[in-house]
Amino acid sequence: NKCENMGNSDSSQPPDANKVLVHSFQLDADADFCSLPICCPGKQAMFHKPKNFSSHLSNFIPYQEGAKMIEDINKILLETAFPNKQCNPLFILCMLLSILSIGLASSNLYPAESNTILPSMGFLMFGLFLPYVIYFGLMIYKKSARKSGLLTFVREWNETKNNGVCLSLGGGGNVRGVAVGSETGGTYENFYMATWDPKSLLVRGYLHIFVNYQERANWCQQIGVPFIPPVPPHQQTMDQQLAHQGQVPAPPAGFQIPAGYALVPEHPQPPPEFQVPAGYALVPLSQDSPPSYIQASKM
């Protein structure tokens, strides 16, 4: 399966002409300042779930399935969250604990006694560095857990679907005048860099949706469904970028329309074969139409 390498942390793979990017969800890397891992993570980096998918994206990922996918990724991001601001409550807490340990150890050093100096110095060094060891140890653990969780999810999703549609985590931007990654590709490392840029000023992270042209065509042929060629976002028409216009639902079985009423759709749509003339727009007639001349004369 050619989708297996999508979203990994390796160096950029050679471009594959069969892979077409059809959509990218941008990461919202902003996070709450007052957040503590595990107990009170608050708002963390996440992908916003759209109200609907474009008609072209819906050809490859149904909305309900895509919404569940985004929720699962957001759950991993939340569970592996770590403060992405240099000055945060967790770091301040570590500083306070370190200063407190110095005060406790100093109280045992004076008056100095030979049998208390060495234990007090040991406690001083232990209390001075232990909070920072815990802080950076937790940061490394969360970083590893996030990478493992996200890449495992992407790999399993691609392997499970096996229909030519691939997920990939990437990102791109400019750091100190050096271009990193790509807004249409990139690696997981570029995506992780974006999680440390709350305002996305330098690097932006993305969840890419790729479609392998050949694999998708073969899958459609095997399943017996029409093959719809993938189109890059910048080449999609207006109709492809808009959401599907839902079909009018049938009334429930046994529903009886009351006498004197008619059942009409809330948002009526023209027939699919109807072509709107150039320079015109089609709008539904208002149900509260103005009265006729005869009706108005009787008022």
N, C-alpha and C positions, 0 to 999 in steps of 0.2 A: 504494500500500500504506500503510495507516494505521499500520503498525508502524515505519515508517522513522524517525520522530522520537523513538522510545523510547530513553531512556538518553543523550540528548545533554546538552550543558552550557548550553542556552538557559534562559531563565526558564521558570517553570512553565507548561505548556500548559493551555488551558481543559479542564476535565474532560469526558471522553467517556463517556457512559452505556453505550456498547457494550463498553468495556474493563473486564474483571473481573480483579482480583488473586486468583490461586489459590494462590500460595505465595511465600515470601520466604526466601532463604538469608542468614543474618546473617554479616557479615564478622568474622573474628578478626583484629583489628588489632595484636595483640601481636607483638613482634619481638625477636630476640636483641640484647643490648647490644653484645657483641663481634662486630660484623659490618662488613664492608668491601664496598662495591659492587664488582661484577665478580668479584673474586678470592675473596671469602669472604662471601657474602651471609647465610648462616645461615638461621634461621627468620624469615620475613617475613609480612606481612599475607596472609591466605589465606581461602578458603572450605573448610570441612571437608566432605569427600565423605561423604554418609550411606551406611549399609549398604543402604538401600532407599528407595524413594519411596512416599509414600502412594498408596492406590489411586486417589484422585481426580487427583493430579498425574500418575500413570502414564498416564491417559487422554490426556494432551496431550504429554508428553515421556517416552518409554521410558527406563528406568533406565540402560541402557548408553549411550544417547545423552546423557543428562543428566550422567552421570559423566564422560564425555569432555569435555563442555562445561565442567564445573567444573575439570578438569585443565588445559585450555587457558587458562582465565582465570588460574588459579594460576601457570602458567608465565609469563604476561605480568607478573603482579605480582612474581614473583621476579626476572625479568630487568631490570625497571625499578625495583628496590628502592633506597631511599636511607635512611640512618639516620633514624628518626623521633624520636629522643631528643635533647634539647638538648645534653647532654654525651655524646659518643660517641667511639670510637677515632679516627675519621677527623678530627674536629675537633681532638682532642688532638694528633694527628700534625701538623696544620697549625700549631698553636700552637708546637710544638717546632721545626718548620722555620723559622718566623718568628723565634723567639728565637735560633736558631743563626745565622741570617743576620745578626742584629744583632751577635752576638759576632764573627763573621768580619769584618764591615765595621769594627767598632770597633778591631780589632787593626791595621787598615791606616791608621786615622786618627791614631794616636799612635805615634811622633812625627809631627806634622803636617808634611807637605811639600806645596808648592803643586801639584806634578804628580801627587799621589796623593789629594788631598782630594776633588776633583770625581768621579773614578771611584769612590772608596769611598762617597761619598754616593749616587751613582747605584745602586751595588750594594746599599746599605743599603735604599733605598726599594723597589728591585725585589724584594729578598728578603723585605722586611717584608710586602708586600701580595700577592705572587704566590700563596702558599699559600691565602689566603682567596679570591682571585679564582678559583682552580681549584676550591675547595670549593663556592662558591656557583654557579659556572658549571656544575659537575657536577650540583648540585641542580636547577637550572633545566632542564637537559637531560633528567634523569631524569623530572621532572614532566611535561615536554612529551611524552616518549616513552611514558610510562604512559597519559596521556590519549589520545594518538593510537592506541596499540595496543589499549586496551580499547574505545574507541568504534568503532574499525574492526571489531573482532571482533563487537561487538553488532550493528552495522549489517549486516555480511555474514551473520551468523547469521539475522537476521530476514528479510533479502531472500532468502536461500537456501531457508529453510523455506516461507515464504509460505503458511502454513496457519492463520493467525489467532492463532498463539502468538508472543508477543513477549517479548524480554528487555529489562530496563532496570536500569541502575545508579543507585541513589539512596541516600538516607539521611535521618535526622532526629534532632533532639535539642534541647537547650537550652543556649545559650552566653551567659553573663552575663545571664541572665534573658530572653533573646530567643530565641524559637522559630525554628529553622532547619529547612527541609525538612519531611519527613514520613516516618513509619515505613512508610507504605503508598505512598510515591511519592518525591518529591524529584528533584534533578538530579545530574549527575556532580560538580558542585562540592561538593554536600553529601556525596557519597561520598568525595571526596578529603579533605575535612575529617576524616572518620572515620578515615582511614588515619594521621592524626597524633594520634589519641587511643588509645594502646595498650590501655587498659583499658576503652574504650567507656563512660566515665563521663559524657561530655557529648554526644557524637554517635555514632551507630551507623550503619554502612554496610550496605547490602543489595543482593542480586541479586534483583530482582523478576521473577516470571513472570506476565505478563498474558495474558489470552485475549480477543480481540476477538469478541464474541458473533456479530455479523453475518457477519464474515469467516470465522469457524470454521464457521458453519452453511452458508455457500455452499461452502466447501471440502469439507465432508462430503457435501454433495449432489452435487458434481462427481465425487468419488472413489467415492461409493456406499457409505459407511460410516455407521453410526448416529451421530447427533449427540447428544453428551452435554453438557448445559448447564454452563458453568463456575459454580462456587459459591465465594464468598469464604471465607477460612479460618474466620472467626468463625461462619459459617452451616453449615459442613460437619458432617455426622453423624460418629459414632464410626467407623462402617464406612468412610467416605470418608477419614478421617485415618489409618487403619491401612493397613499394606502389604497388597498382594494375597497371598492364600494360594495358594502355587504348586500347580499341578496335579501329580498323582503321575506321574513320568516312566515311560514304557514301558520294559520291560527291553530290553537290546540284542538285536539280531537274532541268532538262533541260541543264545541263552542257555538252558541246560537247568537246571531247578530240581532239585537233588539229592533223591533219595528220602528221604522222612520230613521234608521241610522245606516251608515255604510262604513265598512272597514277599509281604511286607506293607510298606506305606509307613512311613517313620520317624515321620512326624507325621500320622496319619490325621485327615481332616476329614469332618464330616458332609455329607450331600448338600446342594446349594444350596437345594433346596425345603424342607428341614427347618427348622421354627420351634421355637426353644427357648422353653418356657413362661416366663412372667414369674416372677421370683424364683428361677430355677434357672440353673445353669451346666453346660455340657456338657464333660466331660473324657474322654479316651480311657481304656479299660480297661488296666490294667497287664498287661504280658505275663508278669510273674512273679506270677500270681494265687495266693492262699493255697490250701493243699491242702484237699480236701474232707474230710468226717468219716471216710469209709472209708479214704482215703489216709493221714490222720493216725493212725488206729487201727493201721495196719500198720507205722508207723515204730518 
